[in-house]
């Protein structure tokens, strides 16, 4: 998933309930699907951020050697400015990018 090319809103917005529930016919089912996808997105982002920040990790226990790494700060700021995982999941749902199926069928 390319987080730079997403058009999900950064701020909270109100959605039309009818549009949200249209694919499933049930708003609660739609919200459950989006919540599961938001958890997946959050895990992906967390894993990616952890991998990038491990590059900057220092394994020295000295308290005197505290320094700021500009690259590390830029990476952190990038992830702070991203839309939240739930906003990304809702946008994917509205764009029809989330595959879902009923377990009973």
N, C-alpha and C positions, 0 to 999 in steps of 0.2 A: 504494500500500500504506500503510495507516495503522498505524504502529508503536506507537501508544498503545493500540490495541485488540487487540493480539496476546496470546495466552495461552501463548506459548512459554516454557519454563523458562529462568531466568537461569543456573542452576547446571547442571552436568553430571548427567544421569540415565541409567539403564540402560533400554534398550528391549527388548521381546520380538522376537527375530529373525524369528519366524514372522509377526508382524504387519507388520514392515518389508518382508519379501519377498512378502507375499501378492498385491499388485497385479501383480507381474511374474513371480513364481515363481522369481526368482533374486536372492539378496541382493546380489550384486556389481552387477548391473544397477540395482537400486534405489538402492544407494549412489552409483553414478555419476550417476544422474538427480538425486538430492538434492544432490550436489556441484556439478553444473552450476547448479542453482537457487540454491545458496548463493553462488556467484560472481556471479550476476545480482543477488541481494539486496545483496551487498556493494558492487557498483558503484552501485546505486541510492542506498544510504545514503551512500556516499562523495560522490557528486555532490550530494546534498541538503545534506550537511554543508558542503561546500566553498562552495556558493551562499550558505548562511546566514552562514558566517564571512567571506565577501567583503564583506558589509555593514559589518563592523567593521574592515576592513583600513585601515591607515594607510600612506600611501606616503611617509613621511618617514624619512630615513635617520639621523636624530639618535638617538644612544644615550641621550641625557639625557632624552628624552621617553618614558619607559616608564610606561604607566599601565594599570590594570586596569579592564576594562569588565565590570560585573556581568552584563549581558545576555549577553555573549560567554561568560562563565564558566558561566552557567545552560545555555546551548545545549550547551556542551562536556560538562557533567555529564549532561545528558539523554541524549546519545549514548553516553556511557560506561556508563550504567546499562542500556542496551538489551540484550536477548538477542543473542547472537552470531549471525551469518548462518547458520551451520550448524544452530543450534537452531531458527531460524525456518523453514528449509527442511525440517527433519524434521517440524516441527509441520504445515506445509502438506501434506507427504506423507501424514501420518497422517489429516489432515482431508479428503484426497482433492481438494485444490485444485491439484495439479500435473498438468498435461496432459502425457502422454507417448505416443509411438508408436514402433513399430519401423520402422527405415528399410527393411527388406527386404520388409515386407508392404504 
